[in-house]
Amino acid sequence: MISNYTAKYTKIGSGYMGQLVEWPEVVTEGESLEECRRMLADAISEMIKAYRQQSKEIPVGRALLEQIPVEV
């Protein structure tokens, strides 16, 4: 089964931080956006393995993000 998760990337001093919106415990960092994406994919796989070993329920990925324009 394939599940899609929503990744949020934030620029930080050392590169990028990546986190899943539906599963905030899955978080990682990378020097570049591409590295952060790869590391986040690996972190998701490892977290799924850990949750299965502990018989925990794996969060479902179905978030919808949108930008809302606001005049400041």
PDB file of N, CA, C and O in Angstrom:
ATOM      1  N   MET A   1       0.842  -1.181   0.000  1.00  0.00           N
ATOM      2  CA  MET A   1       0.000   0.000   0.000  1.00  0.00           C
ATOM      3  C   MET A   1       0.889   1.247   0.000  1.00  0.00           C
ATOM      4  O   MET A   1       1.879   1.319   0.727  1.00  0.00           O
ATOM      5  N   ILE A   2       0.524   2.203  -0.810  1.00  0.00           N
ATOM      6  CA  ILE A   2       1.262   3.468  -0.864  1.00  0.00           C
ATOM      7  C   ILE A   2       0.444   4.533  -0.162  1.00  0.00           C
ATOM      8  O   ILE A   2      -0.758   4.668  -0.390  1.00  0.00           O
ATOM      9  N   SER A   3       1.111   5.283   0.693  1.00  0.00           N
ATOM     10  CA  SER A   3       0.477   6.398   1.395  1.00  0.00           C
ATOM     11  C   SER A   3       1.285   7.653   1.102  1.00  0.00           C
ATOM     12  O   SER A   3       2.515   7.602   1.061  1.00  0.00           O
ATOM     13  N   ASN A   4       0.626   8.751   0.902  1.00  0.00           N
ATOM     14  CA  ASN A   4       1.298  10.022   0.646  1.00  0.00           C
ATOM     15  C   ASN A   4       1.244  10.898   1.885  1.00  0.00           C
ATOM     16  O   ASN A   4       0.189  11.077   2.493  1.00  0.00           O
ATOM     17  N   TYR A   5       2.395  11.440   2.247  1.00  0.00           N
ATOM     18  CA  TYR A   5       2.486  12.347   3.385  1.00  0.00           C
ATOM     19  C   TYR A   5       2.854  13.733   2.892  1.00  0.00           C
ATOM     20  O   TYR A   5       3.398  13.893   1.799  1.00  0.00           O
ATOM     21  N   THR A   6       2.557  14.721   3.699  1.00  0.00           N
ATOM     22  CA  THR A   6       2.831  16.109   3.359  1.00  0.00           C
ATOM     23  C   THR A   6       4.097  16.552   4.079  1.00  0.00           C
ATOM     24  O   THR A   6       4.153  16.562   5.308  1.00  0.00           O
ATOM     25  N   ALA A   7       5.114  16.917   3.301  1.00  0.00           N
ATOM     26  CA  ALA A   7       6.389  17.360   3.874  1.00  0.00           C
ATOM     27  C   ALA A   7       6.417  18.880   3.944  1.00  0.00           C
ATOM     28  O   ALA A   7       5.970  19.573   3.030  1.00  0.00           O
ATOM     29  N   LYS A   8       6.952  19.375   5.045  1.00  0.00           N
ATOM     30  CA  LYS A   8       7.143  20.812   5.237  1.00  0.00           C
ATOM     31  C   LYS A   8       8.644  21.044   5.367  1.00  0.00           C
ATOM     32  O   LYS A   8       9.300  20.419   6.200  1.00  0.00           O
ATOM     33  N   TYR A   9       9.189  21.941   4.544  1.00  0.00           N
ATOM     34  CA  TYR A   9      10.612  22.250   4.581  1.00  0.00           C
ATOM     35  C   TYR A   9      10.802  23.686   5.037  1.00  0.00           C
ATOM     36  O   TYR A   9      10.131  24.599   4.556  1.00  0.00           O
ATOM     37  N   THR A  10      11.724  23.875   5.969  1.00  0.00           N
ATOM     38  CA  THR A  10      12.017  25.186   6.516  1.00  0.00           C
ATOM     39  C   THR A  10      13.505  25.464   6.358  1.00  0.00           C
ATOM     40  O   THR A  10      14.339  24.630   6.712  1.00  0.00           O
ATOM     41  N   LYS A  11      13.834  26.628   5.829  1.00  0.00           N
ATOM     42  CA  LYS A  11      15.236  27.034   5.698  1.00  0.00           C
ATOM     43  C   LYS A  11      15.766  27.372   7.082  1.00  0.00           C
ATOM     44  O   LYS A  11      15.173  28.174   7.803  1.00  0.00           O
ATOM     45  N   ILE A  12      16.886  26.756   7.449  1.00  0.00           N
ATOM     46  CA  ILE A  12      17.529  27.022   8.736  1.00  0.00           C
ATOM     47  C   ILE A  12      18.988  27.390   8.470  1.00  0.00           C
ATOM     48  O   ILE A  12      19.453  27.293   7.334  1.00  0.00           O
ATOM     49  N   GLY A  13      19.697  27.803   9.488  1.00  0.00           N
ATOM     50  CA  GLY A  13      21.083  28.246   9.328  1.00  0.00           C
ATOM     51  C   GLY A  13      22.005  27.216   8.702  1.00  0.00           C
ATOM     52  O   GLY A  13      22.900  27.575   7.936  1.00  0.00           O
ATOM     53  N   SER A  14      21.805  25.945   9.014  1.00  0.00           N
ATOM     54  CA  SER A  14      22.686  24.898   8.506  1.00  0.00           C
ATOM     55  C   SER A  14      22.164  24.229   7.234  1.00  0.00           C
ATOM     56  O   SER A  14      22.776  23.284   6.738  1.00  0.00           O
ATOM     57  N   GLY A  15      21.041  24.710   6.703  1.00  0.00           N
ATOM     58  CA  GLY A  15      20.474  24.106   5.490  1.00  0.00           C
ATOM     59  C   GLY A  15      18.956  24.111   5.533  1.00  0.00           C
ATOM     60  O   GLY A  15      18.324  25.166   5.491  1.00  0.00           O
ATOM     61  N   TYR A  16      18.371  22.900   5.618  1.00  0.00           N
ATOM     62  CA  TYR A  16      16.911  22.759   5.649  1.00  0.00           C
ATOM     63  C   TYR A  16      16.489  21.760   6.703  1.00  0.00           C
ATOM     64  O   TYR A  16      17.193  20.788   6.978  1.00  0.00           O
ATOM     65  N   MET A  17      15.325  22.011   7.292  1.00  0.00           N
ATOM     66  CA  MET A  17      14.690  21.072   8.194  1.00  0.00           C
ATOM     67  C   MET A  17      13.445  20.560   7.494  1.00  0.00           C
ATOM     68  O   MET A  17      12.668  21.346   6.954  1.00  0.00           O
ATOM     69  N   GLY A  18      13.249  19.247   7.498  1.00  0.00           N
ATOM     70  CA  GLY A  18      12.069  18.643   6.902  1.00  0.00           C
ATOM     71  C   GLY A  18      11.256  17.929   7.960  1.00  0.00           C
ATOM     72  O   GLY A  18      11.809  17.287   8.853  1.00  0.00           O
ATOM     73  N   GLN A  19       9.932  18.043   7.858  1.00  0.00           N
ATOM     74  CA  GLN A  19       9.044  17.429   8.844  1.00  0.00           C
ATOM     75  C   GLN A  19       7.756  17.031   8.149  1.00  0.00           C
ATOM     76  O   GLN A  19       7.321  17.694   7.207  1.00  0.00           O
ATOM     77  N   LEU A  20       7.143  15.945   8.613  1.00  0.00           N
ATOM     78  CA  LEU A  20       5.856  15.541   8.075  1.00  0.00           C
ATOM     79  C   LEU A  20       4.741  16.251   8.825  1.00  0.00           C
ATOM     80  O   LEU A  20       4.746  16.294  10.055  1.00  0.00           O
ATOM     81  N   VAL A  21       3.799  16.801   8.100  1.00  0.00           N
ATOM     82  CA  VAL A  21       2.675  17.514   8.713  1.00  0.00           C
ATOM     83  C   VAL A  21       1.811  16.544   9.505  1.00  0.00           C
ATOM     84  O   VAL A  21       1.425  16.840  10.636  1.00  0.00           O
ATOM     85  N   GLU A  22       1.503  15.387   8.922  1.00  0.00           N
ATOM     86  CA  GLU A  22       0.617  14.419   9.587  1.00  0.00           C
ATOM     87  C   GLU A  22       1.310  13.615  10.673  1.00  0.00           C
ATOM     88  O   GLU A  22       0.650  12.964  11.483  1.00  0.00           O
ATOM     89  N   TRP A  23       2.628  13.655  10.693  1.00  0.00           N
ATOM     90  CA  TRP A  23       3.417  12.825  11.624  1.00  0.00           C
ATOM     91  C   TRP A  23       4.598  13.656  12.103  1.00  0.00           C
ATOM     92  O   TRP A  23       5.726  13.416  11.674  1.00  0.00           O
ATOM     93  N   PRO A  24       4.365  14.632  12.986  1.00  0.00           N
ATOM     94  CA  PRO A  24       5.391  15.604  13.391  1.00  0.00           C
ATOM     95  C   PRO A  24       6.646  14.992  14.017  1.00  0.00           C
ATOM     96  O   PRO A  24       7.697  15.633  14.053  1.00  0.00           O
ATOM     97  N   GLU A  25       6.540  13.753  14.510  1.00  0.00           N
ATOM     98  CA  GLU A  25       7.725  13.106  15.095  1.00  0.00           C
ATOM     99  C   GLU A  25       8.767  12.768  14.028  1.00  0.00           C
ATOM    100  O   GLU A  25       9.932  12.542  14.354  1.00  0.00           O
ATOM    101  N   VAL A  26       8.361  12.731  12.764  1.00  0.00           N
ATOM    102  CA  VAL A  26       9.294  12.451  11.670  1.00  0.00           C
ATOM    103  C   VAL A  26       9.886  13.786  11.225  1.00  0.00           C
ATOM    104  O   VAL A  26       9.242  14.568  10.524  1.00  0.00           O
ATOM    105  N   VAL A  27      11.110  14.024  11.643  1.00  0.00           N
ATOM    106  CA  VAL A  27      11.785  15.297  11.361  1.00  0.00           C
ATOM    107  C   VAL A  27      13.266  15.029  11.118  1.00  0.00           C
ATOM    108  O   VAL A  27      13.854  14.148  11.745  1.00  0.00           O
ATOM    109  N   THR A  28      13.862  15.787  10.209  1.00  0.00           N
ATOM    110  CA  THR A  28      15.284  15.616   9.904  1.00  0.00           C
ATOM    111  C   THR A  28      15.834  16.914   9.333  1.00  0.00           C
ATOM    112  O   THR A  28      15.092  17.866   9.095  1.00  0.00           O
ATOM    113  N   GLU A  29      17.135  16.939   9.119  1.00  0.00           N
ATOM    114  CA  GLU A  29      17.795  18.112   8.546  1.00  0.00           C
ATOM    115  C   GLU A  29      18.768  17.676   7.459  1.00  0.00           C
ATOM    116  O   GLU A  29      19.262  16.549   7.457  1.00  0.00           O
ATOM    117  N   GLY A  30      19.033  18.599   6.531  1.00  0.00           N
ATOM    118  CA  GLY A  30      20.015  18.352   5.484  1.00  0.00           C
ATOM    119  C   GLY A  30      20.658  19.662   5.066  1.00  0.00           C
ATOM    120  O   GLY A  30      20.072  20.732   5.233  1.00  0.00           O
ATOM    121  N   GLU A  31      21.860  19.574   4.525  1.00  0.00           N
ATOM    122  CA  GLU A  31      22.565  20.787   4.095  1.00  0.00           C
ATOM    123  C   GLU A  31      21.894  21.426   2.886  1.00  0.00           C
ATOM    124  O   GLU A  31      21.946  22.645   2.723  1.00  0.00           O
ATOM    125  N   SER A  32      21.262  20.610   2.030  1.00  0.00           N
ATOM    126  CA  SER A  32      20.541  21.123   0.863  1.00  0.00           C
ATOM    127  C   SER A  32      19.118  20.590   0.903  1.00  0.00           C
ATOM    128  O   SER A  32      18.816  19.663   1.654  1.00  0.00           O
ATOM    129  N   LEU A  33      18.255  21.170   0.103  1.00  0.00           N
ATOM    130  CA  LEU A  33      16.865  20.705   0.043  1.00  0.00           C
ATOM    131  C   LEU A  33      16.821  19.262  -0.458  1.00  0.00           C
ATOM    132  O   LEU A  33      16.047  18.455   0.057  1.00  0.00           O
ATOM    133  N   GLU A  34      17.633  18.934  -1.446  1.00  0.00           N
ATOM    134  CA  GLU A  34      17.662  17.575  -1.980  1.00  0.00           C
ATOM    135  C   GLU A  34      18.100  16.564  -0.920  1.00  0.00           C
ATOM    136  O   GLU A  34      17.514  15.489  -0.793  1.00  0.00           O
ATOM    137  N   GLU A  35      19.143  16.924  -0.159  1.00  0.00           N
ATOM    138  CA  GLU A  35      19.611  16.033   0.903  1.00  0.00           C
ATOM    139  C   GLU A  35      18.530  15.879   1.969  1.00  0.00           C
ATOM    140  O   GLU A  35      18.310  14.779   2.475  1.00  0.00           O
ATOM    141  N   CYS A  36      17.870  16.951   2.303  1.00  0.00           N
ATOM    142  CA  CYS A  36      16.818  16.896   3.311  1.00  0.00           C
ATOM    143  C   CYS A  36      15.676  15.992   2.848  1.00  0.00           C
ATOM    144  O   CYS A  36      15.127  15.231   3.645  1.00  0.00           O
ATOM    145  N   ARG A  37      15.319  16.069   1.576  1.00  0.00           N
ATOM    146  CA  ARG A  37      14.269  15.195   1.023  1.00  0.00           C
ATOM    147  C   ARG A  37      14.660  13.726   1.154  1.00  0.00           C
ATOM    148  O   ARG A  37      13.855  12.896   1.575  1.00  0.00           O
ATOM    149  N   ARG A  38      15.899  13.414   0.791  1.00  0.00           N
ATOM    150  CA  ARG A  38      16.373  12.024   0.886  1.00  0.00           C
ATOM    151  C   ARG A  38      16.354  11.549   2.333  1.00  0.00           C
ATOM    152  O   ARG A  38      15.925  10.433   2.629  1.00  0.00           O
ATOM    153  N   MET A  39      16.821  12.403   3.220  1.00  0.00           N
ATOM    154  CA  MET A  39      16.870  12.025   4.636  1.00  0.00           C
ATOM    155  C   MET A  39      15.471  11.877   5.223  1.00  0.00           C
ATOM    156  O   MET A  39      15.244  11.023   6.080  1.00  0.00           O
ATOM    157  N   LEU A  40      14.539  12.701   4.770  1.00  0.00           N
ATOM    158  CA  LEU A  40      13.164  12.605   5.261  1.00  0.00           C
ATOM    159  C   LEU A  40      12.519  11.302   4.784  1.00  0.00           C
ATOM    160  O   LEU A  40      11.802  10.652   5.545  1.00  0.00           O
ATOM    161  N   ALA A  41      12.768  10.922   3.542  1.00  0.00           N
ATOM    162  CA  ALA A  41      12.249   9.650   3.033  1.00  0.00           C
ATOM    163  C   ALA A  41      12.801   8.484   3.844  1.00  0.00           C
ATOM    164  O   ALA A  41      12.070   7.543   4.157  1.00  0.00           O
ATOM    165  N   ASP A  42      14.086   8.540   4.187  1.00  0.00           N
ATOM    166  CA  ASP A  42      14.694   7.500   5.010  1.00  0.00           C
ATOM    167  C   ASP A  42      14.098   7.502   6.415  1.00  0.00           C
ATOM    168  O   ASP A  42      13.845   6.441   6.986  1.00  0.00           O
ATOM    169  N   ALA A  43      13.876   8.688   6.972  1.00  0.00           N
ATOM    170  CA  ALA A  43      13.302   8.805   8.318  1.00  0.00           C
ATOM    171  C   ALA A  43      11.884   8.222   8.356  1.00  0.00           C
ATOM    172  O   ALA A  43      11.500   7.576   9.331  1.00  0.00           O
ATOM    173  N   ILE A  44      11.115   8.453   7.292  1.00  0.00           N
ATOM    174  CA  ILE A  44       9.758   7.891   7.233  1.00  0.00           C
ATOM    175  C   ILE A  44       9.825   6.368   7.253  1.00  0.00           C
ATOM    176  O   ILE A  44       9.097   5.722   8.007  1.00  0.00           O
ATOM    177  N   SER A  45      10.690   5.798   6.434  1.00  0.00           N
ATOM    178  CA  SER A  45      10.828   4.335   6.381  1.00  0.00           C
ATOM    179  C   SER A  45      11.216   3.762   7.732  1.00  0.00           C
ATOM    180  O   SER A  45      10.655   2.760   8.175  1.00  0.00           O
ATOM    181  N   GLU A  46      12.176   4.399   8.386  1.00  0.00           N
ATOM    182  CA  GLU A  46      12.626   3.914   9.699  1.00  0.00           C
ATOM    183  C   GLU A  46      11.523   4.043  10.751  1.00  0.00           C
ATOM    184  O   GLU A  46      11.368   3.165  11.600  1.00  0.00           O
ATOM    185  N   MET A  47      10.763   5.125  10.696  1.00  0.00           N
ATOM    186  CA  MET A  47       9.687   5.313  11.670  1.00  0.00           C
ATOM    187  C   MET A  47       8.577   4.278  11.456  1.00  0.00           C
ATOM    188  O   MET A  47       8.003   3.770  12.419  1.00  0.00           O
ATOM    189  N   ILE A  48       8.280   3.970  10.193  1.00  0.00           N
ATOM    190  CA  ILE A  48       7.268   2.940   9.910  1.00  0.00           C
ATOM    191  C   ILE A  48       7.718   1.598  10.474  1.00  0.00           C
ATOM    192  O   ILE A  48       6.918   0.884  11.079  1.00  0.00           O
ATOM    193  N   LYS A  49       8.991   1.245  10.284  1.00  0.00           N
ATOM    194  CA  LYS A  49       9.519  -0.008  10.834  1.00  0.00           C
ATOM    195  C   LYS A  49       9.385  -0.028  12.350  1.00  0.00           C
ATOM    196  O   LYS A  49       8.945  -1.021  12.929  1.00  0.00           O
ATOM    197  N   ALA A  50       9.767   1.077  12.991  1.00  0.00           N
ATOM    198  CA  ALA A  50       9.706   1.148  14.459  1.00  0.00           C
ATOM    199  C   ALA A  50       8.262   1.029  14.952  1.00  0.00           C
ATOM    200  O   ALA A  50       8.000   0.315  15.921  1.00  0.00           O
ATOM    201  N   TYR A  51       7.336   1.711  14.306  1.00  0.00           N
ATOM    202  CA  TYR A  51       5.930   1.640  14.712  1.00  0.00           C
ATOM    203  C   TYR A  51       5.382   0.224  14.541  1.00  0.00           C
ATOM    204  O   TYR A  51       4.636  -0.261  15.391  1.00  0.00           O
ATOM    205  N   ARG A  52       5.747  -0.431  13.454  1.00  0.00           N
ATOM    206  CA  ARG A  52       5.278  -1.811  13.239  1.00  0.00           C
ATOM    207  C   ARG A  52       5.828  -2.744  14.300  1.00  0.00           C
ATOM    208  O   ARG A  52       5.104  -3.607  14.796  1.00  0.00           O
ATOM    209  N   GLN A  53       7.098  -2.588  14.660  1.00  0.00           N
ATOM    210  CA  GLN A  53       7.704  -3.427  15.694  1.00  0.00           C
ATOM    211  C   GLN A  53       7.013  -3.240  17.042  1.00  0.00           C
ATOM    212  O   GLN A  53       6.905  -4.179  17.830  1.00  0.00           O
ATOM    213  N   GLN A  54       6.547  -2.021  17.298  1.00  0.00           N
ATOM    214  CA  GLN A  54       5.883  -1.708  18.566  1.00  0.00           C
ATOM    215  C   GLN A  54       4.362  -1.867  18.482  1.00  0.00           C
ATOM    216  O   GLN A  54       3.652  -1.558  19.439  1.00  0.00           O
ATOM    217  N   SER A  55       3.871  -2.341  17.352  1.00  0.00           N
ATOM    218  CA  SER A  55       2.424  -2.509  17.113  1.00  0.00           C
ATOM    219  C   SER A  55       1.653  -1.213  17.328  1.00  0.00           C
ATOM    220  O   SER A  55       0.533  -1.223  17.839  1.00  0.00           O
ATOM    221  N   LYS A  56       2.264  -0.097  16.935  1.00  0.00           N
ATOM    222  CA  LYS A  56       1.606   1.201  17.021  1.00  0.00           C
ATOM    223  C   LYS A  56       0.896   1.491  15.707  1.00  0.00           C
ATOM    224  O   LYS A  56       1.284   0.991  14.652  1.00  0.00           O
ATOM    225  N   GLU A  57      -0.144   2.302  15.788  1.00  0.00           N
ATOM    226  CA  GLU A  57      -0.875   2.705  14.594  1.00  0.00           C
ATOM    227  C   GLU A  57      -0.074   3.754  13.826  1.00  0.00           C
ATOM    228  O   GLU A  57       0.366   4.753  14.397  1.00  0.00           O
ATOM    229  N   ILE A  58       0.109   3.521  12.542  1.00  0.00           N
ATOM    230  CA  ILE A  58       0.851   4.450  11.690  1.00  0.00           C
ATOM    231  C   ILE A  58      -0.103   5.545  11.224  1.00  0.00           C
ATOM    232  O   ILE A  58      -1.160   5.246  10.668  1.00  0.00           O
ATOM    233  N   PRO A  59       0.257   6.819  11.444  1.00  0.00           N
ATOM    234  CA  PRO A  59      -0.613   7.914  11.005  1.00  0.00           C
ATOM    235  C   PRO A  59      -0.873   7.870   9.502  1.00  0.00           C
ATOM    236  O   PRO A  59      -0.013   7.476   8.714  1.00  0.00           O
ATOM    237  N   VAL A  60      -2.068   8.280   9.132  1.00  0.00           N
ATOM    238  CA  VAL A  60      -2.460   8.305   7.729  1.00  0.00           C
ATOM    239  C   VAL A  60      -2.074   9.644   7.131  1.00  0.00           C
ATOM    240  O   VAL A  60      -2.277  10.686   7.753  1.00  0.00           O
ATOM    241  N   GLY A  61      -1.523   9.623   5.935  1.00  0.00           N
ATOM    242  CA  GLY A  61      -1.143  10.856   5.262  1.00  0.00           C
ATOM    243  C   GLY A  61      -2.258  11.354   4.367  1.00  0.00           C
ATOM    244  O   GLY A  61      -2.573  10.729   3.354  1.00  0.00           O
ATOM    245  N   ARG A  62      -2.855  12.471   4.731  1.00  0.00           N
ATOM    246  CA  ARG A  62      -3.908  13.050   3.902  1.00  0.00           C
ATOM    247  C   ARG A  62      -4.085  14.537   4.170  1.00  0.00           C
ATOM    248  O   ARG A  62      -5.187  15.060   4.003  1.00  0.00           O
ATOM    249  N   ALA A  63      -3.049  15.220   4.574  1.00  0.00           N
ATOM    250  CA  ALA A  63      -3.181  16.646   4.873  1.00  0.00           C
ATOM    251  C   ALA A  63      -3.285  17.451   3.586  1.00  0.00           C
ATOM    252  O   ALA A  63      -2.778  17.046   2.540  1.00  0.00           O
ATOM    253  N   LEU A  64      -3.936  18.572   3.676  1.00  0.00           N
ATOM    254  CA  LEU A  64      -4.024  19.508   2.554  1.00  0.00           C
ATOM    255  C   LEU A  64      -3.487  20.835   3.047  1.00  0.00           C
ATOM    256  O   LEU A  64      -3.992  21.401   4.017  1.00  0.00           O
ATOM    257  N   LEU A  65      -2.459  21.329   2.372  1.00  0.00           N
ATOM    258  CA  LEU A  65      -1.882  22.617   2.734  1.00  0.00           C
ATOM    259  C   LEU A  65      -2.179  23.612   1.637  1.00  0.00           C
ATOM    260  O   LEU A  65      -2.167  23.265   0.456  1.00  0.00           O
ATOM    261  N   GLU A  66      -2.444  24.831   2.017  1.00  0.00           N
ATOM    262  CA  GLU A  66      -2.595  25.885   1.047  1.00  0.00           C
ATOM    263  C   GLU A  66      -2.074  27.183   1.636  1.00  0.00           C
ATOM    264  O   GLU A  66      -2.085  27.379   2.851  1.00  0.00           O
ATOM    265  N   GLN A  67      -1.625  28.053   0.772  1.00  0.00           N
ATOM    266  CA  GLN A  67      -1.152  29.355   1.216  1.00  0.00           C
ATOM    267  C   GLN A  67      -2.320  30.338   1.147  1.00  0.00           C
ATOM    268  O   GLN A  67      -3.109  30.326   0.202  1.00  0.00           O
ATOM    269  N   ILE A  68      -2.409  31.178   2.161  1.00  0.00           N
ATOM    270  CA  ILE A  68      -3.463  32.179   2.219  1.00  0.00           C
ATOM    271  C   ILE A  68      -2.798  33.556   2.153  1.00  0.00           C
ATOM    272  O   ILE A  68      -2.048  33.915   3.061  1.00  0.00           O
ATOM    273  N   PRO A  69      -3.055  34.328   1.103  1.00  0.00           N
ATOM    274  CA  PRO A  69      -2.432  35.648   1.003  1.00  0.00           C
ATOM    275  C   PRO A  69      -3.032  36.625   2.009  1.00  0.00           C
ATOM    276  O   PRO A  69      -4.250  36.716   2.161  1.00  0.00           O
ATOM    277  N   VAL A  70      -2.158  37.346   2.687  1.00  0.00           N
ATOM    278  CA  VAL A  70      -2.564  38.319   3.696  1.00  0.00           C
ATOM    279  C   VAL A  70      -1.726  39.587   3.490  1.00  0.00           C
ATOM    280  O   VAL A  70      -0.504  39.508   3.364  1.00  0.00           O
ATOM    281  N   GLU A  71      -2.358  40.715   3.456  1.00  0.00           N
ATOM    282  CA  GLU A  71      -1.625  41.966   3.332  1.00  0.00           C
ATOM    283  C   GLU A  71      -1.064  42.351   4.691  1.00  0.00           C
ATOM    284  O   GLU A  71      -1.792  42.395   5.682  1.00  0.00           O
ATOM    285  N   VAL A  72       0.243  42.631   4.734  1.00  0.00           N
ATOM    286  CA  VAL A  72       0.870  43.015   6.008  1.00  0.00           C
ATOM    287  C   VAL A  72       1.524  44.369   5.889  1.00  0.00           C
ATOM    288  O   VAL A  72       2.104  44.862   6.857  1.00  0.00           O
TER     289      VAL A  72
END
